[in-house]
Amino acid sequence: MCGILGFAARAGATFRPDLDAAVQRQRHRGPDDSGVWRDDWTALGFNRLSIIDLSAKGHQPMQSPDGRYVIVFNGEIYNFPELRAGLAAQGETFAGHSDTEVLLRVFAREGFERCLAQLRGMFALALWDRQTRTLALARDRLGVKPLVYADTGAGFAFASEIATLFQIKPDLSRAPDYAAMDHYLTFQYIPAPLSGFRAIRKLPPAHAMIVREGKVERVWRYWDIDHSARSSLSFAEACEALREKVLEATRIRLVSDVPLGAFLSGGVDSSITVAAMARLASEPVKTYAIGFEDERFNELPYAREVARHLGTEHHEMTVRPAAVDLLPQLIEHLGEPMADNSLMPTYYVSEFARKSVTVALTGDGGDEVFAGYRRFYHMRRAETLARWRLTPLWRGSRRLTLAVENLTHPGKPRRRFPASRADEMLALAGAERYQHLLAFYTDSEKRSLITPEFARATGGSATSDYLARALARGAGADAVNRWLYVDQSTYLPEDILFKVDIASMANSLECRSPFLDHQLIEFACSLPGSYKLTAAGRHKHILKEAFKDWLPAGFMQREKKGFAVPLASWIRNDFGPILRERLLAQKALAPWFRQDAVERMIEEHLSGRASHSNRLWSLLVLAQWVESFKVPL
């Protein structure tokens, strides 16, 4: 895994970037080697984290033997041995043993689009054709690896990280994208193709693009889930097939010429990943876990139990985070606001693991592929009630239940309907219902927070349209699979995978997840939704049943915790003074947010009258981004 960057000049433009300085800006992504290649029209740069073929023969940018093609490639092609064997059978010879060389040869023989269809892996890449003077770029199907770009006026710039684009073209506009800010307040992330900056865009997952003479000529989606595919396997047969596919997806991710281990949080997904590794490995798997002093967020005992059961070489540490000091560093790597607070523990476990391994397998994707979140249950229930016209009856029963609770528990605060997001969403439908369920700020809450000027700049919220587009593409699936597809298209790449890439690559660590194998996902999506979420509300049903014998007895019955941090106490203690200073005294976000609303949230949280930890964290992250990148408000 590495860092890539480059620039393709427009005809007649005289600007040429200092790519050597830009390469240094991304050095954390690949400290082992770097390179820059130039001709009269384009320049390509690369940072190498050596994983496969550690010799100089894996150096990038890499040219094809005839000199026509030049590639920079970030990621891993897991099926490169099969591709290499096929090429060798056609008479191809190779200088080294890297997947990059194989990738370049397939491109040269098959063409860009046919090559992409054959790749199994995670990647962001750029291929310069010196003969046609076109630059072709692509991003992997699930969006594991990032790719950002900008039309600079003088030409087309691209990189693995946003900050690098400002190194390539220092006068690139830093004006914020207000539509992106609106999405951020709702989701805590900014969805592709938007970025925090109006001048910068992100290539979406499973997309490719052609750039000619420094201008984007074409962007297209090259892969999607086929929702018409339906498996006829019984549940028992599907469990057996799932075990085989997880083992295979794990096996091809164990190929490495450097030390390899795994994150072990003690949750279902990482534990299954480690169990699969243990069955395939010839020596104990190295596992890494972190915990917190706050026992509510400490899963070290569960990770320890799994490690003992599987006989791993287990490493653990209790984190006493310097979160105040870490935030500016993380924002520099993110390049835009992203407020998933699990970024911090992901950073710490990556830093911890990197002391002894260069590659770590993870359980990322399990929740989004096998229905690990409670929201899938709420959405299915709401749709079932609406389909049978039972919503009014349900709402009435909820009112009655709350009234009985108020009578039988007179000492507790009175609760009225709607008492939760799950209650409120019943009045909505489709994408708006889903948005309301997962929003950090609902539309009404945003209206009470933002200034009139900010509201005008956004041009009206379009967050439900973003979800609706994904929902429309998944229209052929059943209810559970449809909402899983929405998560796989939105939350998974824009939050989870972005977070993992930034946190791991900041520590020069490569992360791989078997659950992100596109063939495994295609299989999972062909299974009935009821295999994943039962009528009784059991989440990840098939995953738990298929692998229950691989893990300690009773393990699958544990309640899901998630990879979270004690954010509420951090906000009250570590970040309390900073919140008051940044958001109130300095009025860092005053042009965007009403000061009285911000002050009320801060005081309610710090006094303990209410919990606004996630919302305040999102504002603090936003303020840090504005400061770090000198964003004009």
MOCOR-V17299 format. One record per pair of residues at least 12 apart in sequence whose C-alpha atoms are under 6 Angstrom apart, sorted by the first residue. I is the first residue (numbers start at 1). J is the second residue. Records with the same first field share a line. If there is no record, write none. Layout:
I: J / J
This chain:
1: 49 / 74 / 75 / 510
2: 29 / 30 / 47 / 48 / 49 / 74
3: 29 / 46 / 47 / 74 / 160
4: 45 / 46 / 159 / 160
5: 44 / 45 / 158 / 159
6: 43 / 44 / 45 / 157 / 158
7: 42 / 43 / 156 / 157
8: 42 / 155 / 156 / 214
9: 41 / 155 / 214
10: 154 / 155 / 213 / 214
11: 213
13: 154
17: 168
22: 164 / 167 / 168
28: 506 / 508
29: 505 / 508
30: 47 / 48 / 49
32: 48 / 49
33: 47 / 48
34: 46 / 47 / 48
51: 256 / 257 / 258
52: 98 / 256 / 257
53: 97 / 98
57: 96
58: 98
68: 129 / 130
69: 128 / 129
70: 127 / 128
71: 126 / 127
72: 125 / 126
73: 125
74: 123 / 124
75: 122 / 123
76: 121 / 122
77: 120 / 121
78: 120 / 121 / 252
79: 120
80: 99
84: 102
122: 140 / 144
123: 139 / 140 / 145
124: 138 / 139 / 145
125: 137 / 138
134: 211 / 212
135: 210 / 211
136: 209 / 210
137: 208 / 209
138: 207 / 208
139: 205 / 206 / 207
140: 205 / 206
141: 205 / 206
142: 205
143: 205 / 493
144: 497
146: 160
147: 159 / 160 / 202 / 203
148: 201 / 202
149: 200 / 201
150: 200
155: 214
156: 214
162: 335
163: 335
174: 197 / 631
175: 197
176: 196 / 197 / 198
177: 196 / 197 / 198
178: 458
179: 458
180: 196
183: 463
185: 441
186: 439 / 440 / 441
187: 439
188: 338 / 339
189: 338
191: 494
192: 204
196: 336
206: 221 / 222 / 223
207: 220 / 221 / 222
208: 220
227: 476 / 477
229: 526
230: 526
231: 526 / 527
239: 546
247: 276
249: 514
250: 514
259: 357 / 358
260: 357 / 359 / 360
261: 286 / 287 / 360
262: 287 / 360 / 361 / 362
263: 287 / 288 / 362
264: 287 / 288 / 289 / 303
265: 289 / 303
266: 302 / 303
269: 363 / 366
270: 362 / 363
284: 312 / 313
285: 312 / 313
286: 312 / 313 / 314
287: 314 / 315
288: 315 / 316
289: 316
290: 316 / 317 / 318
291: 318 / 319
292: 318 / 319
337: 622
339: 618
342: 564
343: 499
346: 503
347: 503
350: 504
351: 507
358: 509
359: 509 / 510 / 511
360: 511
361: 511 / 512 / 513
362: 513
363: 513
364: 513
365: 515 / 516
366: 515
368: 484 / 488
370: 532 / 540
371: 532 / 539 / 540
372: 539 / 540
399: 417
421: 437
431: 464 / 467 / 468
432: 464
449: 593 / 594 / 597
450: 592 / 593 / 594
451: 592 / 593 / 594
454: 592
470: 486
471: 486
480: 529
481: 529
544: 556
568: 613
572: 606
